[in-house]
Amino acid sequence: MQRLKTRPQFQATLSGATVARTPHFALHRLPLATPPEASEPVPGLGRVPVALIAPGAVWLGAMVPKRWARRAVTRNAIKRQIYGVAAVFESRLPAAAHVVRLRSTFDRQQFVSACSAPLKLAVREELHALFERSLRSPL
């Protein structure tokens, strides 16, 4: 599995469809088309642009904004859980670019510690549900 690293890669993937949602997460997917042949000139440019995301592999990025996870330790723990669960589903995911986005906060009254075992378990269970839903999505 390849990781998305640059802002343009994330922006391109987020422009794709949202294929699954849970109360705290959303999964965006961008199917990757094969790049045009080098012999085909691009009108106005005269050359073929370099592909932003190479096709033929599963690409994954994780977005955990400060707005929804204030502490860095929490953001990092959630990202580790995202990449860990995605590794389990890697063989079943289509060759496309995927971004898992945290879209709401976890209740600080319920999860007092920034990096507690109950928080990690809740995140992991919700991510499993997210990826299962994405596999059933027709997109």
C-alpha positions in Angstrom: 0.0 0.0 0.0 1.3 3.4 -1.0 0.7 6.5 1.2 -0.6 9.8 -0.1 1.9 12.5 0.9 1.3 15.8 -0.9 -1.5 18.3 -0.7 -2.4 17.9 -4.4 -2.7 14.2 -3.9 -5.1 14.6 -1.0 -7.1 17.3 -2.8 -7.5 15.1 -5.9 -8.6 12.1 -3.8 -11.1 14.2 -1.8 -12.7 15.3 -5.1 -13.7 11.7 -5.7 -16.8 10.1 -4.3 -17.5 9.5 -0.6 -18.0 5.7 -0.6 -18.6 5.1 3.1 -19.5 7.0 6.3 -19.6 6.2 10.0 -20.5 8.6 12.8 -16.9 9.8 13.0 -15.2 8.9 9.7 -15.7 9.3 5.9 -13.9 7.3 3.2 -13.2 9.1 -0.1 -12.2 7.1 -3.2 -10.7 8.3 -6.5 -10.5 5.6 -9.2 -7.2 5.9 -11.0 -7.2 6.0 -14.8 -4.2 4.9 -16.8 -2.1 7.9 -17.9 -2.2 9.0 -21.5 0.5 7.5 -23.7 3.6 9.5 -24.1 3.0 9.8 -27.9 -0.2 11.7 -27.3 0.4 15.4 -27.0 -1.7 17.4 -24.6 -3.4 20.3 -26.4 -1.8 23.6 -25.5 1.1 22.0 -23.6 2.8 19.8 -26.2 3.8 17.3 -23.5 2.2 14.8 -21.2 1.8 15.9 -17.5 3.3 13.7 -14.9 0.7 11.6 -13.1 -0.1 12.9 -9.6 -1.0 9.4 -8.3 0.4 6.3 -10.2 -2.3 3.8 -11.1 -2.2 0.1 -10.4 -1.8 0.3 -6.6 -3.8 1.0 -3.5 -3.1 4.5 -2.2 -4.1 5.6 1.3 -4.1 8.9 3.2 -5.4 9.8 6.6 -6.8 13.2 7.6 -7.3 14.0 11.3 -7.9 17.7 11.6 -7.1 19.6 14.8 -10.7 20.8 14.8 -11.8 17.3 15.7 -8.8 16.0 17.7 -7.2 18.8 19.6 -4.2 16.9 21.0 -1.3 15.7 18.8 -1.1 12.4 20.7 -4.8 11.7 19.8 -4.3 12.6 16.1 -1.3 10.4 15.9 -3.0 7.5 17.6 -6.0 7.8 15.3 -3.8 7.9 12.2 -1.9 4.8 13.4 -5.3 3.0 13.8 -6.3 4.1 10.3 -3.2 2.7 8.7 -3.3 -0.5 10.8 -6.9 -1.3 9.8 -6.3 -0.4 6.2 -3.4 -2.9 6.1 -5.8 -5.6 7.0 -8.2 -4.6 4.2 -5.4 -3.9 1.6 -5.9 -7.1 -0.4 -9.6 -6.5 -0.8 -9.5 -2.8 -1.6 -9.7 -1.7 -5.3 -6.6 -0.1 -6.9 -7.5 3.5 -6.3 -6.6 6.4 -4.0 -8.4 6.4 -0.7 -8.6 9.1 2.1 -10.0 8.4 5.5 -11.2 11.6 7.0 -12.1 12.2 10.7 -15.4 14.2 10.4 -16.4 14.6 14.1 -14.9 14.5 17.5 -14.8 11.6 20.0 -16.6 12.6 23.2 -14.0 13.8 25.7 -16.4 12.9 28.6 -16.4 9.3 27.5 -12.7 9.1 26.4 -10.9 11.2 29.1 -7.4 10.1 28.2 -5.9 11.4 24.9 -4.5 8.0 23.9 -6.5 5.4 26.0 -7.2 1.8 25.2 -11.0 2.3 25.0 -10.5 5.2 22.5 -8.2 3.0 20.3 -10.7 0.1 20.5 -13.6 2.4 19.5 -11.7 3.9 16.6 -10.6 0.5 15.4 -14.2 -0.9 15.5 -15.5 2.1 13.6 -12.8 1.8 11.0 -13.6 -1.9 10.5 -17.2 -0.9 9.9 -16.1 1.9 7.5 -13.9 -0.4 5.4 -16.6 -3.1 5.3 -19.1 -0.6 4.0 -16.7 0.7 1.4 -16.3 -2.9 0.0 -20.0 -3.1 -0.6 -20.1 0.3 -2.3 -20.5 0.1 -6.1 -18.2 3.1 -6.7 
